[in-house]
Amino acid sequence: MRAAFYISDGTAITSEVFGHALLSLFPMEFEHHTISFVETIEKAEEAKAKINAAKKRTGEEPLVFHTFVNPEIRRIIDSCDAVIYNFLEHFVSPVQKVLGVEAKPKAHRTHSIHENSYDYRIDAVNYALANDDGSNVTNYADADVILVGVSRSGKTPSSLYLALQYGVKAANYPFTDDDMDDLKLPDFLKPYKKKIFGLTIDAERLIDIRDNRMANSRYSSARQCRMELREVEKLYKKEKIPFINTTKFSVEEITAKILSEMGLQRYKY
Amino acid sequence: MRAAFYISDGTAITSEVFGHALLSLFPMEFEHHTISFVETIEKAEEAKAKINAAKKRTGEEPLVFHTFVNPEIRRIIDSCDAVIYNFLEHFVSPVQKVLGVEAKPKAHRTHSIHENSYDYRIDAVNYALANDDGSNVTNYADADVILVGVSRSGKTPSSLYLALQYGVKAANYPFTDDDMDDLKLPDFLKPYKKKIFGLTIDAERLIDIRDNRMANSRYSSARQCRMELREVEKLYKKEKIPFINTTKFSVEEITAKILSEMGLQRYKY
């Protein structure tokens, strides 16, 4: 299997995202290796040794994705027995021309702290944890969005991802078996209806997830799962609550859809 | 201020990461706009209208970063009154040549569910929540890493980010005032010493964060914060626990350093 390396003087997240996106276009498998914080000549030489070892082991030239600006480190990486892609470089001069401004590359700038985004995100994580799973129904005035859904439909991971990735404050509230006799929007949610976003999931998937947590229980029974999902979906439609089925979506997709449908601002920028 | 648009038929995360990395090289400010799930001609026309409106409003051609493969959607985006960067395209044919394999672009492939990575990550989130803040000290055999540190040094956001982004199971354990008289590694942590990673933080920053939570308390006093930090750092050194000071680092950087120093595998791939 051919090796791919994502390397950087910072987190290497940009190299990873770009390299993965590019390689996902090809119907084949790769060995993925990330080497972050390559900030010294010594670390660059270590990275080179790993890359060259991968060439020997696999018999094929590794693909190396990097964004180094330091000329000494670049020279070492360029001298590897590999195919090297410095994927930002190609775009710098055309963008420079358009902007009429000279690029000023700095080391690991992209995923470091800037513009107070850190505080937003930590605040949002604390908010999500304090308002997880209906644990507090008095803070909804501060929410950017309130996710609702049955147990195990994806509310908690989505709330946390919204907080960590985008600094968006997401509360989440579960509809439980007790609510199901006559499912309505609880009174404490009504003033915040415009912030509510619903999650649902395929019954088969829900049964599976719940069975992993509590095998052979009423909670995980097909009958109970189907009933709960039928009721919440009926409620979403009646109350015109926007919602998505999370079954086939990653947490990145679920949260991107929530941001898009709710017109939410991303505080991360 | 010039507008930048990140658009895609999926989450637009790849476009955002690439565009941000590129624009961060230029010492100027941009208006950032993300348009995700542009999957139809109609949505492409809507995106075009927004892009052209930004041109009118700002008087400057917006920069548009996209990865569309659908030719009809591309034609619409290409016809915008803007500078268009299809940043994957440039690399497809050289990579194709190296691999000797034809690219098979599929719509929104990058950040969707694949290779069972979803389950890993949700399991890891559940693990991080169940083992947050020392709430359970009997599950450490299952941990990939155990973060330790004083209250508010960044343990919880780091644990959650490791889970959501990489599928890594991170427990975290706080050293509190009660531990400080004679700070030692607790007995239940000793068998897992190789999994322990320490966080610390500048005293001034810690005082500030704690004061926001509990103003004028012993917990947030300069004396207490300094003492706790002195003690944990002494412990890290004595026990040879690897650690970092989180003050100047983003959660992306903290977790990338943890993965790198602990040699942890990223389950996301």
Interface residues (C-beta under 8 A of the other chain):
Chain A: R2 G10 T11 A12 I13 T14 V17 F18 H20 A21 L22 L23 S24 L25 F26 P27 M28 H32 T34 I35 S36 F37 E61 L63 T67 V83 Y85 F87 L88 H90 F91 V92 V95 Q96 V98 L99 V101 A103 K104 P105 K106 H108 R109 T110 H111 S112 I113 S117 Y118 R121 I122 V125 L129 T156 P157 L160 Y161 L164 K248 F249 S250 V251 E252 E253 A256 K257 L259 S260 R266 Y269
Chain B: R2 G10 T11 A12 I13 T14 V17 F18 H20 A21 L22 L23 S24 L25 F26 P27 M28 H32 T34 I35 S36 F37 E61 L63 T67 V83 Y85 F87 L88 H90 F91 V92 V95 Q96 V98 L99 V101 A103 K104 P105 K106 H108 R109 T110 H111 S112 I113 S117 Y118 R121 I122 V125 L129 T156 P157 L160 Y161 L164 K248 F249 S250 V251 E252 E253 A256 K257 L259 S260 R266 Y269
